[in-house]
Amino acid sequence: MKSKILCLVFMVLAFSYSCQGQSSQRAASAKIEQRKEKDVYQMVKNFYMSYASNVAHGFDSKNEALLNENMTQALIGKVKRMRAATQSDPIIRAQDFNLKDINTFEVSHLEGGWYSVNYVQGAKEKKRVDIPIRITNMDNKLLIDYITPEWNNSLYGDSLLCKRETTSQTIDSSSPVSLLKTFYAVYTMEYCIMPIDLTNRLDVLCKKHCTQKAFDEIQEARANTPTYDLLIDYYDFDKLWQPTLTFTQLMGDEYKVSYTKWQNITTNIYVSIIKKDGTYFIDDIRVEREY
């Protein structure tokens, strides 16, 4: 009887110590998470205040160093495309910055790795600017790996991005319409996955599915305006624009490729298709203003 009682007491004590241990572990984990969260807030706020201050002073070279220190190379490439598309700085969503607004920067957590950076623009106007960004931990270093473009307002979430494995779709060159549909699906997806070597990857697709004439047109347009892409008549392409892509046959071998960007702006690209050895290729590209 005594042995049973002693065994029961031992079990109760063991269970109690186990619960205390688990509670201590949970408390320690919570402290680590709080520290991580604090590190993110501090990193983002320091970056934005330094970046905005450099914009105000015109210290472009300092900001280049800041980007390399705090952003992934893939995002740095996308920032250049977004800047060309919006004609403003996508990091602060403005063309310039007033130092009087520097102390209005705030950072808040949205979900997962997503955070909102906001600041008040102008003492009189008091325009609130909200910029969702995503933070990743790469080799134990916090980096910004995505900034929601201005055309998506305050949208956030991983659904805005594409995974690399989604580009496994093949291009069907057996008919003009199938060529355009599958080519543009794969081509625009490259923009969505944000590879560091985006231009090279786009060129590989063009060399395979465009004639030399069309390829030269694309290269000439890019040479005149860096980051500009004749095939989309723009500088960047968003995942949310993909469902709006349509393809309409006009006359003979001419087709109209259309999509909607910035919620309500329709872009039309006119392409001519040619058949060689049973396979169709894009042979000529014109945009709305040239049509």
N, C-alpha and C positions, 0 to 999 in steps of 0.2 A: 504493500500500500504506500509506504514511504517512498519507495523507488518511483512509483507512478506519479506521486505528487512532485518529487524532485524533477522528474522528466518534464512534467507539465510546466513547472516554474521555469525550467531551462528554455523550453520552447517559447514561452511568453517573452522572456528576456531577449532571446535571439530575434524574435519577430520585431520587438521594440527597437533593438539596435539596427535591424535591417531598414525599418521605416525611417529612423533618424538618418541613416546613411543615404537613403534615396532622397530624403528631403534636402540633405546637404548638397547632394549632387545636383538636384534641380535648382537649388539656390545658386550654386556655383555656375551652372549653365546659364541661368538667367543673367548673372553678372557679366558673363562673357558676351552674351548677346547684347546687353545694354552697352557694353564697351565698344562692340563692333558698330552698333548703331551710332554711338557718339562719334566714333572715328569717321563714319560715312558723312554725318552732318558737318563735321569740322572740315573734312577734305573738300566736300562740295562747296561749302561757303567760302573757304579760303581761295579755292580756284576761281569762283565767280567774282569775288571782290577784286582779286588780283587782275583777272582778265578785263573786267569792266574798267578798272583804273588805267590799265594800259591802253585800252581803246580811247579813253578820254584824253590821254596824253599823246596818243599817236605812236605808242611803242610797239609796232608790229612785230619786230624781231623777238621781243620778250614774249609776246603771245604765241609765237611759233614754238618757242621752247616750252611754254606752259602746256600747249596742246600735246606735244610729244611726251610730256611728263605725266599727263592726267587723262589722256584719251587713247583708245585703241587706234591703230593705223587705219583700220577699216572705216572707223567713224571720221577720222581726219579727212579721208577721201570723200566721204559723203557730205561733210561740212562744206567742202569746196563746191560740190554740185548744188547743194541747197543755197549757198550764197549767190551763185550765178542765177539760180531760178528765182529767188525772191528779191534780188538786188538789195539785200540787207544782211546783217550778221545773224545767222541762225542760232548762235549761242546765246545772244541776248535779245534776239528778235527786234533789232533796231539798227539804224545806220550809224548812230553814234551814241555816246553816253555822257550824261552830265554827272560830274562828281558829287553834286548835291544829293543824288539819289543813292549813293554808295551804301549808306547805312540802312537802307530799306530791304536789303536782301534777306530772305527767309527760306529755310529748307524744311520740308515736311515729308513724311513717309506716306506712300500711296499703297503699294502692295509688293510683296516679293522684293525684287531688286529695284523697283521703281520709286522715284522720289520727285517731288515737285519743287522747282526753284521759282520763286516769285519775287518781284520787286515793284515798287511804285515809281512810275515814270512822270516826272514833272511836278513841281510844287503846286502849280495852279491846276493843271489838268488832273493830276493824281490818277493816271491810267495804270491799272494793275496789270502786270505782265506775268502770265503763268506758263512755265516751260517744263513739261514732264521729261525726265531723263532716266536712263537705266544705268545702274552700277554693277560691275562685275568684279570678281576677285581673280586676278590673273597672276599666278606665281607669287601669291601672298602680297599682291599689290592691288589696291583699289583703283579701278579705272572706269571712266565713263565710256560705255560702249554703244549708247544710242541716245539721240535727242529727237524728240517728236518734232517733225517739220511744222512750220507755221501753218501750212495748208491743212493740217489735221488738228489745229487748235489745241485743246487740252486732252486729247485722247491719249491713253497709255495702255500698256499690257503687251504681253509677249505675242499676242495674236497679230500685232502690227508688223512683226518680223517674219521672215521666211527661214526655214532650215535648209541647209545645203542639200540634203538628200531628196528634197522635193524637185530637184532639177533633173531627175532621171527620165523625164518624158522625152521621147524621141521626136524628131521632126519628120513629118510625112510629106514628101515632095511629089506624090503621085498625081496631085491635081492642084490647080492654082489656089483654091480656097483652103484645102487641107494644108498646103505649104504656109500660107499666111497665118492661119489659126495656130498651128503648132510652132511655127518659127517665132511669132510674137509672144506666145506663151513662155517659151524657153528664154527668149531674148530679154523680155522684161523681168523675168524671174531673177536674172543675174543682178539686176539693180537691187532687187529686194533682199538678196542674201549678202550683199555688200562685200564681195571679195576684194582683197587688196589689189589684185591684178585685174580689176574689172575691164579696163580698156582692152587688154590683151585677149580676155575671154570673149568679149564682144566681137573683136576682129576675127577670131577663129570661126565664130558662127557666120559672120558676114562672108568670109572667104569661101566657106563651104556652100552657102546658099544664095549668094549674090554673084552676078556677073562682074567682070573686072570693071565695066563701066559704072555699075552701081557702087561698087566698093570704092572707086576713085571719088565718086560724088560724096560719099560719107567722109572720107579722109579730108577732102578739100573743105567741107563744112566745118570739121573739127579744127583744122589748121587755122581757119579764119577766126573761130571763136572757141577757145579751149573749153572742154567739158560739154560742148553742145553736141547733140546726137540727132542727125538728120532723120533717122528712122522713127524717132518719137517726136521730133520737132520740139525738143526740150532738153533740159540739162540733167534731169533725174526722173525716176519713175517710182511710184508708190504702189505698194501691194494692194491698197484699197482701190486703185484705179483699174486693176486687172479685169474685174468683172464687167467693166463698162466697154471693153474692147469689142468693136463690131467690124465686120468686113463685108463690103458691098461691091458687087460687080457693076461697072459703069458701061463702058463700051469696049467690045473686043477683049483685049488683054489688059485693060486698065481696071484697077480696083481702088476703092477708098477705104482706108483704115482709119477708124475713129475711136476716140476714147474721151472720157470726161475727167478733168483734173480740177483741183480746188473746189470740189462740190458742184460747180456749175459752169465751168469753162470747157467747151468742146474743142478738141484738136482734131484736124483732118490731115491725113497724109495720103498722097496719091502715088500709087506704085504701078509699074508695068511689069507683067510677068512674061517670061520667054521659056520655051521648051527646047531642051537640048538632050538628045539621046534618050528620050523617054522620061526625063526628069525636068521639073520646073524650077526656075530660078527668078529671083528679083532682079530686074534689068534696069529700072529707072525709078528715081524717087523725087517727088516734088512736094512741096508744102503748100498750104493754103494761099499764102501771099504770092506764090509763083504760078498758081493754077489758073 
